[in-house]
Amino acid sequence: MIDFSLIETLRWQPGEGFIRLRLHLARLSRSARRLGFPQPIEAAAKLDEAVAGAAGPLRVRLTFDAQGQIEVTSAAFVPLAPDTTWTVRLAETRLNSADRLLRVKTTRRAVYEAARAEYRPDEADEVMLLNDRGEVCEGTITSIFLDDGTGILRTPPISCGLLAGVLRTELICRRQARVGRISLADVDAGTLYIGNSLRGLIRANLVRS
């Protein structure tokens, strides 16, 4: 019995529509195929319905379950200022690199919620998780990127036990990021960025207490 749904969180902008829509729909279709779900052929139409008449930026959340049911909700969204820097803390909670479901975005989020709960909201904007081998993986809602001085951002491989984020995929396809393992020593020596498709790329400061 599958007790979770696939999930996509998208940003909609007036005059632009859905940001990275093609990549979101491709990931949803790929995940459905991998898990044996029906194909989400009505997803694009349901998304369009959800934003009909909208006047301002929206955060749009789509869920798709094993029975093929699609639900879409939306809420007003305020983009981050371009010079925003987030404070990131390190979780005690670890990701299991052998858990292949971590590579798929689902509503099964207990491990991320446990990591987030380790810090109060005023202590951390985001919480970074390592895997069972001590490798940097991802944030609770973001992908990890490291400026290591090469001119191309480095981002951990999926095999570490992490989600194929849509922003991550776009940056790799544009050759603005490349896949490579990241240690905490690497993070200390480089410049950290985090990001997702909703918020874009965000400068980050890892505080290790």
Secondary structure, DSSP 8 states (H G I E B T S, - for coil): -----EEEEEEEETTTEETTHHHHHHHHHHHHHHHT----TTHHHHHHHHHTT--S-EEEEEEE-TT--EEEEEEE-----TT-EEEEEEEEEEE-TT-GGGGS-BS--HHHHHHHTTS-TTT-SEEEEEETTS-EEEESS-EEEEE-SSSSEEE--GGGT----HHHHHHHHTTSEEE----HHHHHHSEEEEEETTTEEEEEEEE--
